[in-house]
Amino acid sequence: MASSTTPHCSITAATAKSANQNWKTTHKFSARNAAAAKQAPNSISQNPSSISPLPPSRPELSHDFCGRRSTRLVSKMHVGRPKSAVATRHSSAAEEALEQALDLDRDGNAALICVLRSFQGKLSGSDDYNYLLREFGNRGDCSKAVCCFEFAIGRERKRSEQGKLASAMISVLGRLGRADLARNVFEEANAGGYGNTVYAFSALISAYGRGGYRDEALGVFGSMKELGLRPNLVTYNAVIDACAKGGAEFSRALEFLDEMVKNGVQPDRITFNSLLAVCGRSGLWEDAKNLFHEMVYRGIHQDIFTYNTLLDAVCKGGQMDLAFEIMSDMPSKGVWPNVVTYSTVIDGCAKAGKLEEALNLFEEMKLLGIRLDRISYNTLLAVYASLGRFEEALDVCKEMEASGIRKDVVTYNALMGGYGKQGNYYQVQKLFREMKAQNLSPNILTYSTLIDVYSKGGMHLEAMETFKELKQAGLEIDVVLYSSLIDALCKNGLVESAVSLLDEMTKKGIRPNVVTYNSIIDAFGGLRGTSGSKEGDEEDDNKVMKLFEQLAAERACPSREDTSGKSKEILCILELFKKMHELKIKPNVVTFSAILNACSRCNSFEDASMLLEELRLFDNQVYGVAHGLLKGGRENVWVQAQCLFDEVKRMDSSTASAFYNALTDMLWHFGQKRGAQLVVLEGKRRQVWENVWSDSCLDLHLMSSGAAQAMVHAWLLNIRAIVYEGHELPKLLSILTGWGKHSKVAGDGTLRRVVEALLIRMGAPFHVAKCNIGRFISTGAVVTAWLRESGTLNVLILHDDRMHSKPAGLEQQERNMHVLSL
């Protein structure tokens, strides 16, 4: 989640002292998580001397195989950075001149020139003028800074002094976000013969980098070397920072690190902090961890910005246990977590679905006396909104405003998104009106949120009106909005129209992301017999309008399912996957789940096998495991599967659950029922279904029918183990399926019917609850008696419908399942 303003908060000296005294007693939550994390191999507290030299080696499974959705910019990690003590030789006259200049009207340049003229004889050349430029820049006054520079450059005669002024001015303009003006100053300085210096080039590289203009920054760097100027530490730091802010690949940033070391320029803390920021943008937590260890090995001190940027990468990589360990370890290194630290970890918890943990961290902040900033408040509000706890969300709004922070666009976006997930469309519309009444201009994320909410709620005409307003506001459609539109089309069966929209966005130069492709791949599994859009050369706006009209028509008269053309579907999925590979868009675990879902809907075992066989060419580790389990006999498949399961366990709970559901459903669908049961038990062992599976209740609401049946078998087998260990079962046992409120006939949900038929076939003594037709219940005593019957075990342990040899590694899993059956 991004914020419209930057935070300006950190622990004061008094707060830090208080935090030092109370950390051990107040930091219970993080310490508990850190203790658990230390048992894992991800520990940050390793011997630095054992770290491999840069670049770090890659793990067996790529870190990109994860379900993270990237969020906040790394630049926030550097907000509030205390200004280093700058060695300055400015005179007291410069301070007097500044004091008088600050009393002038903001645009009073004529008056400023009068002040500068009155002090001209007292000011000591470039040192004093550079001081004035920096101070104007620190106050965000671009106009006064430019006026002062033009006055000074016209009176300075020495080329060296003019060069210092130009470098300082370029640097100030870069910090103010005016790279265009910085370029003008640079070109004028070169034309005047005083700009051909390392300092001027470095300042311009930094100015471009701060603005996110990576290519321009690298172009200046190349020009500098062509002219024979030798880059220094400041230059290299500026280039690497440009890579961080411009979204460069980590490998590209490492090239500059290698180059500077080769040229005898040793990296410092700023170098590594910028490299960590590159990792943070893509959630490259392992690379970030290696960089951190490299700093330790080189004896480079880590500051609060090092830790915050490391945490940003770790959280975006979904490694929350490791994040808690790092956070807990900071005080022992004399670095105290501040508001940015907490905001980063809290945001990571929220993105990983660990909402209660996020709320616990907010309580920690209060206990430590760390004042919340705008980002913290907006994150807290988003957590409550996601949980549907709107009273508390509104309380956060009140507290936020009481502390002098008004609701901004991010606040409203979070509230509208939360209400939208709850289906409260009236409140969404009310908030949108209120937001505009507060003179807050909706941004692209606002419109994306609204269109997504309306589309998923079937309010396609409202979505169309929102799209019209977006275009009238002059906002360009970005990848997020295109992905939302594509997802809406896919969920309504208009897959060809979605592909048409995908083509449109790529022609416009908007790069699709993995989320865009995941929607289409998932939709191909449930392809409907609908035609794509045929607008031809009509304007893009009209095309989107037509698509919304098509959606509205589909809502009124849904098309019939068409189960033909599955071979075509497989070819389409392979083409999409190939395109992702060409664009270097790395599939994640959600892609994998979508493909497994498509396999489950294939007409034949051969089609599903062929799809996975083809995909193994792109990733044998991931799709090879699925193919091996489907075939039932690939050598070492279970050993490879364990590695895959280890990687999936690091994802957020909802993503991991979707993965296990899709894999189990595919295996069940094609008769590999033993494999399906083993996958379910593996998920149980890895605590994938913490809120779904308990000794008294099995919640199948979000499960596919095949996965649900495998889970019922596994759950009852686990219950049997409890009985044979001599323990009593709970008085009431429940299996929840939901009652199919969205079905054509209320209460006739597919999952409910499938589970009911399964329980009847098994002879399991469960019956429908009187007050809830989507709940099957039985007493513990009755189920215990049934489980002790001689024939029950044979019913619970599944066998494959397809005959095959036992793959290596499965014997141990079957022995584990046998232990459950004793």
N, C-alpha and C positions, 0 to 999 in steps of 0.2 A: 504494500500500500504506500503510495507516495503522498507527500504532504505539500500543500501549497506554500508553506513558509518553512524556513529552517529553524531547528531548535536552537536555543541559546541557554543551555542549562548544564551544569556539571556540579559535582560535589565540592562545596566550599571547604576551606581548611577546617572550619569547625565541624562541618558534617563529616569530613573524612576522619577526623579524630574520633567522633562519636561512632562512626561505622567501624573503626578499628577496634573499639572497645566492645561493641555489641555484635560483631559479625558472627561469631561462633554460636551465639544463642539465637540470633534472628534468622540466620541463613540455613534453616533446617531443610527446606525443600531441596535447594540446590546441592547441599552436602549429601543428602540421601541419594539423589540421582548420580552424583559424582562417584559415590562409593560403588554403585552398581556398574557405572561405566568403567571403573578401573579394572574390572574383571574382564573387560573386552579388549581385543587387540588394538583398538583404536586409540589407546591412551596417548595423551599428548606429553605425558611426563616420561619421556624416554631419554636414554643416554645420548647426548648430542654427538659424541664422538663416533657413535655407530651409524650415523645418518649417511646415506649414500650421497655423493656429490651431485650437484645440479647437472642436468635436469633429472628429476626424480623418476624412478621406474614406474611403469604402469601396473595396476593390479590385473589379475586374470580377467575379471569382468570389468568392463569399462564403467567409470563412475557416471557416465551419461545414461546408463540404464537405470533411470530413476524417475519417479513421478512428480518431481518438484515443479512448481510453476513459479518462475522468477518474478520478483516484486520490486522492492525498493532500490533506489540508486545507491551506489557505493559512496557517492560524494557526501551523503549525510553522515558517514562515519567520521568525517574530518571536521564537521561543524563544531564550533566552539573551541577550536584549537587555540591554546594560549599563544600569543605572539611571542616569538623568541626575542630575546634582548638584542636589538639591532645596534651594532656599533655605529654611532653617528657622531659627526663633528659639526653639527649645525650650531649656530650661534643663538644667543638669547634674543637677538633681533628677529630671527626667523620665528621664534615663539610669539613675540609681540605682534608680528605681522599676521600670523595665523589667527591670533585672538581677535584682531580687528576684522580680518576677512570673514570670520565665522559670524560676526554680528551683522554682516550685510545680507540683503535679500538674496535668495537662492540664485536668481538669474541676474543679479546685479553685477555683470562683468565689467561694465564701465567703472563702477565704483571700486571693483577689485583692482583694476589697473591703476587707479589713483592711489590705492593703498600700497601697491607694489612699487610705484614710482617714489612714494614718500620714503620707502625703506631701501630704495635701490642702492644708496651709498653705504648702507649698513650690512646688507646681505653679503655673505661670503661665498659667492659663486655657486657652483653646482651642488655643493653639500647642503646649503640652505634651501635652494630651490627644490632639490630632491626631497627634502624633509616636508616641504609644503605640498608637493605632489602626492606623497604617501599619505599625508594626513587628510587631504581632500578625498583621496581614494577610499580611505578607511571610513569616511563619512558618507560614501556613496555619491559624492557631488562631482559628477563627470564634467559638468560645464565649467566649474571653477578650476578643475585640474587642467583642462585643455587650455583655458585662458591663461593660467599661470605658466604652462609650458611654452606657449607661443610668445609670451612676454620674455621669458628667460632665454629661449633659444635665439631670439633676435638681438640680445645684448651680450651673449657669450661669444667670444671670438676664437677661443682655442678649440680645435677639432676634438681633442680628447675630452674636454669638458662638455661639449655638445653631444658627444657620443654617450656620456654618462646620463645626460638629461634624456636623450632619446630612449635609452634602455629602460630608465625608470618610468618614463611615460608609457611605453609599450606594456610594461609589467602592470602598471596601475590600470590601464584600459582592459587588460586581460582579466584582472580580478573583478572589474565592473561588468564583464560580459560583453565588451565592445571590441571583438576581434577585428571587425571591419575598420574601425578607427585606428586600432593598433597597427594594422597592415599599412594604412595610409602614412602613419608616422614613420614606419620602417622604410617605406619606399622613398619618402622625402629625405630621410636621413642618408640613405644610400646615394640618392641623387646629389645631395649636398656634400658627399664625401666623408661623412662622419658616422655612417651606420654599418660599415663593413667590419663588425666586431663580433666575437664569440658571444658577448653579453647581449647584444641586440638580437642576434639570431636565437639565442636561448630564450629571451623574453618573448619573442614572437611565437616560438614553438609552444611555450607555456600558455600564451594567450589563446592559441588555437586549441590546445589540449583542454583547457578549462571549459571551452565552449562545445566540446565534443567533436571538433573538426579534426578527426584523426588523420585523414588522408592529407589535408593541408599541412598539418604539423609535420608529418613524415616527409612531405615534399620540401618544406623549408630545411629540414635536417639534411636531406640529400643535397640541396643546393649549397648549403654551408660547407659540406665536405668537398664538393666539386671546386669550390673557391679556395680550397687548401686550408680552411680554418679547422683547427683541431678541437673537437668537442671536449668539454670538461665535465665534472661531476654534475653541475647544475644542468647542463645540456642533456645528458643522458637521463637524469631524473625527470626532466620535462618531457622527454620522448616517451619514457615508460609510463608516465602519468597520462599522456595523451592516449596511449594504448588502453589504459584502464578506463578512462572516461569515454573513449570512442568505440568500445566494444571489440577490441582486437582479440584474436586468439592468443591463448597463453603461450603457445609455442613462439609466436611472433615477438612477444615481450621478452621471452627468454633469449632470443637472438641478440637483442640489444644488451642484455646483461652479459652474455658471452663476449660481445664485441668490446664493451667497456673494460672488462677484466683483461682481455687480450691486449688492449691499448694502455694497460697500466693504470686505469682509473678504478679505484676500489669502491664498491657499493657501500652506501651508508644506510641508516635507518629509513630515510625517506625513500630510497630505492626499493627496499624490501616492502615497505608499506604500500607503495604503488603496485608492486608485483602481486601482493596479497589482494589488492583491490581488483586486479584483473581476474584472479581466481574467484573472487566473490561474485562477479557478474554472472558467472556460469555455474556457481556452486561446486567448483573444483576443490572440494574439501581436502582430499589427499595431497594434492599439489600444495595447497595452502599450508597444511601441516608440515610438509617437508621444507617449505620455505622458512617457517617458524624455527624449525630445528637447525636449519642452515644459519640463521641469525645467531642462535645460541652457540653454534660451533665456531662462528667467526668472532664471537665476543661482542656482538652489536646489541646494545640495550633495547629492550622492547618497551614501548610506552603504551599509554591507554589507546592510542590510535592503532597500534599494532594489534593489540588484543581485540579491539572492536572490529577491525577489518577481517581478522582471522575468524572471529565469531560469525561475521556476515557470511563468509564462504561456507563455514561448517553448517550453519542453520539452513542456508539455501540448498545445501547438499542433503538435508534431512537428517543430519547426525545429531539429534538433540541430546542424547546421552553424553556424547563427547562435548557438546556445547556446555552442558552443566558442569562437566569436569573442569573445563578451561576456566569457566567463570568462578568456580570454587577455588581454583588454584591461584587466581590473580592476586589476592591479598598477601599470599606468602612471598610473592615477588615484589611487593611494595607498590602494586598497581591496583587502585580501587575502582570497582565497577561504577560507572556513572549512568546518567539517564539514557545515553546512547547505547551503552552495553545492555541495559535492561530492555530497552525498546527493541533491540535487535533480536534478543533471545525470545522475548514475548511474541514478536512477530513470527519467529520461527516455529514456536509452539502452536500458534494459531494456524499457520499454513499446514502444519503436520497433523492437525486435528486434535492436538493436546490442549483443549480449551481450558480445562480445569487447572492444568499446570500453569497456563498463562495467567489465570486469575490469581493463583498462589504467588506468582512472581510480582504481581502488582501489590499484593499485600506486603511482600518483602520490601518493596520500594518505600512504602509508607513507613514501615518500621525503621528503616535506615535513614529516614528523613530526606530521601531523594525526591525532589519535586518533579511532578509530571510535566512534560512539555506537550506541544501540540501533537506530535507524532504519537506519544504515549497515550494521550487521551483518545485519539482517533482509533488506535489499535484496540484499546480497552473497549471502546464503544462497538467496534466491529465484532469483537469476541462475543459480547452480550447479544448483539443483533443476530449473530450466527446461531446462538443457542436459543433464540426466540425469547430471550428475557428482556423485553422491551422496557419494562418499568425501570430496570437497572440501567439500561442504555440511556434512557431519558435523564436519569439521575446523574449519569456521567456528563451529559450535555450541560446540566445545570451547574455542576461542580466546575466544569471547564470554563463556562462563562463567568462564574463567580471569581475565578482566578485571573480574569482579564483576557481570556482566549476565546474569541468568538467562533461560532460554528463556521467552518469553511466548506468548500466544495467536497473535500474528502469526507468530512463528517456526514454530509447529506448523502453522498454516494453509498457510504457504509450502511446508513439507515434504510435507504431505498432498497439496497440489495438484500438486507436482512428481512424486511417486510415482504419483499418479493418472493423469497424462498418459502415464507409462511403462507403465501397465496393471498396476502392482504393488499389487494391492488388499490383499494380506495385510499389506504394510508400512503401508498407509494405516490399516487397522483397528488395527494394533499401536500406531501413533503416537497414534491417538485414545484408546485405552485408557491409554497412558502420560500423555497430557495430563491426563486426568481424575484419574489417580493423583497427579499433582503439584498437585492442588487448583486447577487452572486451569479456570474456567468457560468452556465453548465459547460463542462469540458467534454472531450470525446469519451472519457470513461463514464460520465453521467449518461450520455445517450446510449453507449454500449450496454450499460446496466439496464436501462429502461427497455431497450429493444429486446434484450435477452429475457428479462422478466415477462414482458408482454408475450413474446413468442412462445415461451415455455408454458404460459398460461392460456394459450390458444387465442389471445387477444391480438390477432394479426392486423386488424384495421388500426388499432391504437399504435401498434409497432410501426405501421406505415406512416401514420401522422408524425410520430417521433422522428422517423427517418427524414421526412420532409423538413421538419424544423431544424434538424442537424445540418442539412444542406443550406438552408436559408441563413444559418449562423456562420456559414463560410468555413466550417470545419471539414478537414479532409478525413475520409474513412481510413482507419489504420488496421493493422493486422488483427487487433482484438475484436473490433467491430465486424470485420469480414468473417472472422472465425465464429462469432455469435450468430451471424446470418446463416452461414453454412451449416452450423449445428442445428439451427431451427429448421432449415429445409430438410436436413437428413432425418431428424426425428419425426418429420411428417411424411417421410417416404419419397420426397422429391430429390432423389439422389443425383439424377442427371442435371437438374437445375443447380444443385450444389457444386457439381463438377464445373458447370458453366461459369459459376461465380468464382471458383478457384482459378480458372483460366483468366478471367477478367482481372483479378487482383494481381496475378503474376505479370500480365501485360502492362499494368500500371507501375510495375517496379516494386510492388509491395511483396516482400518475402513471406511466404506462409511459414508457420511454425509447426511444431509437432502436434499441437492441439488441433490445428486445422485439419491435418491429415488423419488424426485419430477419429474425428467425427465421421469423415467419409468412409474410412475403412470399416468402422463399426456399422455404418448404415448399409454397406453393401451386403452384410450378412442377412439383412431383412429387406432385400430389394423388392420394391413394389412395381407393378406394371404401369408406371406413369411415364409420360414423355417429358423430355427436358424443355427448357425455354427455347423459343425460336424467334427471338426478337431481331436477330441479324445485326444490322447496322444501327439500330436505334440507340439513343443516348443511354449511357450507363445508369443515370438516375431513373429513367423510364424502365429499364430492365429490372432494377431492384423493386420498383413499384409493382411491376407485373408479377414478380415473384411473391410479393406480399399478397397480392390479389389471388394468386394461385393457392397460397397457403390458406387464405380465408375460405376459398371455394372447397379446398380439401377438408377443412374443418366442418363445413356444412354437409359435405357428401364424401366421406372417406373412400378412398379407392380400395379395391379388393386386393387381398394378398395374392401374389403371384409367385409360386414356388418353382417356376421354370427358369431356365437360363442360368443355372448355378455355375456351369462351366465358364460362362461369360463373366460371372461375378468373380471367380477365381482369377481370371486374367486381368480384370480391373484392379483387384487388390495387388497383384504382382506388379502391375504398371505403376500404381501409386507408390508402392514400396521402392521400386526402382527409381522413381522420380525423387523421393526423399533421399535416396542414396546419392543421386547426382547432385542435389542441392546441399549435400552434407548436413541434412537435418536428421539428427540421430534419434531413432525410435526409442521410446521409453517403455516402462512396464505397462502403461496404459495402452500403447500400441499393441503390445504382446497380448494383452487381455482381449482387445478388440479382434485381433486375428484369431485367437482361440474361439471367441464367440462365433466368428464367421465359419470356422471349421465345424463347430457344433451344428450349424445350419446347412452344411453341405448335404447333398442328396445321398452320397455314398462314402464309405470308408476310403475308397480309392481317391476320391476327389480331395478329401481332407489330407490324406497322406501326401498327395502330389503337391498341394499348396505348401505344406511344411517342408517337404523335400526341396522345393525351389527356394524357399526362404533361408534354408540352411546355407545357401551360397553367400548370403549377406552376413549371417551371424550363426555359425554352427553351434556355438555355446548355448545360446538362448533357444533357438528354434530346433536345434539338434536334440535338446532335452525333451521338448514337447513331442517331436517326431519319434524319439526312442520310446517314450512312455506309451505313445499311441500304438506303435508296432509291438510293444510288449517284450521285445527281445534284444534290443541293442546292447552291446557289451558296455559295461561300466556306466550305464545310463543313470543309475541311482547315485553314483558318486558325483557325476556331473550335476545331477538334480540338486544335491545337497549344497553345492556351490551357488547354484541359482537361488535356492531357498534362502541362503545366508544373505544374498544381496537384497532380495525382496523384503526380508525382515527389517531392513533399515529404512524402508519406505514408511510413509504415514499409514495409519491403520486402515483407512478406507481403500487406499490403493492396493495394499497387500491383500485385503479381503477380496477385492475384485479379481486380483490375479488368481488366488486359490479357487475362487468360485468358477472362473472361466476354464482353468485347467481341469478341475474335477468334472465340470459339466461336459466337456469334450470327451474325456475318457469314458464317462458313464454312457454318453450318447452312442458311442461306437463299441459298447460291450466290454470295455476294459474296466470292469467293476472292481476287481481287486486293486488295480492301480489307483482307481478313484478313491477307494477307502483308505489306502495308504497315504495319499496326498492329503486327505482330510485329517487323518491322525497326525501327520507332520505339521499341518497348520495349527492343530490343537497344541502340540508339543511346543511350538514356537509362539504360542499365545496370540495368534492372529485374531481370534474371536473372543476377546476378553469380555465384551459386553453382549455377546450373542450366546455363548455356551456356558452354562453353569450346571451344577449337580441337580438343580430342580427345574431348569427351564432351557429349552432350545428355541431360539428365535430365528426363523427362516425367512423373515420378511423380504430381505434383499437378495435371496438366493435364487439361482436358476433351478428348474425342476430336477435336472439330473444331479446337480451338486447337492440339492436339498435331500434327495433320496440317499445319496452316499453319506451325507452328514447324519441322517436319522440312524442308519446302521452303525456308524462310528460312535454316535452319542450313546446309543443303547448298549453297545459293547463296553464303553467306558463305565456306564452305570452298573453293568454286570460285574465288572472288576471291583467296584465299591462294595457290592453285595458279598462277593466271595472273599473280600478282605475282612469281613465280619462287621462292617458298618451298616447302620440303618439308613435307608433312603429318606429324603424329606417326605413329609406327610402328603404333599400334593406335587405331582409332576405335570409339566405343561410343555406342549409343542405348539408354537405360534406360527401361523402361516399368513395371517391376514384374511379378510373375508371377501376380497375382490371388489372393493367399492368402485373401482374404475372399470370393472368388467361390464359387458353389455347387459348382463343380468346380474344384479347385485347379489353377492354371496356365491357367485358361480366362478370364483377365481380359479385359474388353471393350477396354480401351485397348491391351493387348498384341496382340489380334487385329486391331484397326483399323490399328495401325502396321505390323504384318506385311503386311497386305493392301496398304497404301500402298506399301511398299518393293518389293513384287512388281510392282505396276502400273507403278512408275517404272523398274523394271529395275535398281534400286540394288543393288550387290553386297554386301549385308549378310546375315548368317545368324545363327541363334540360337546363343548360346554353349553349350558342352556342360554346364558346371556351373551355368548360370543361365538358365532359359528366359525370363526377363524382360529379357534383355540381348541386343541385336543388335550384332554386331561385324564389323569388316573391317580389313584392313591399309591403311595409308596409301598404299602403292604401287598397290594394286588400285583404291582409290577415285579416286586421281589419274588413272589410265588411263581410268576410266569418265567422269570429269568432262571429260576432253579430247575425248571422242567428240562428233561433230558434232550429234547429236540430243539431247544431254543438256540443253542450255540451254532448249530448248522445253519440256522436261518440268518443269524447275525453276521457270520463271516462270509464275505462275498467271494465269488469265483468269476473268472473271466468267461465271457461268452465265446471269445476267440481263443483258440489253442495256440500256445507259443511256448518257447523255452524260457526258463527263468533268467532274467538279466542279472548280471553280477551286482551285488549290493542289496538286492531285494530279500535275500535270505534272512539277513539280520533284521530287516523291517518286519518280516513275517514272524520272526521269533519274538519281536517286541509285541506284535499283535497277539501272539499266542499267550504272552504273559497277561495281557488284558483279559483273555478269555478264561484264565484259570480261576 
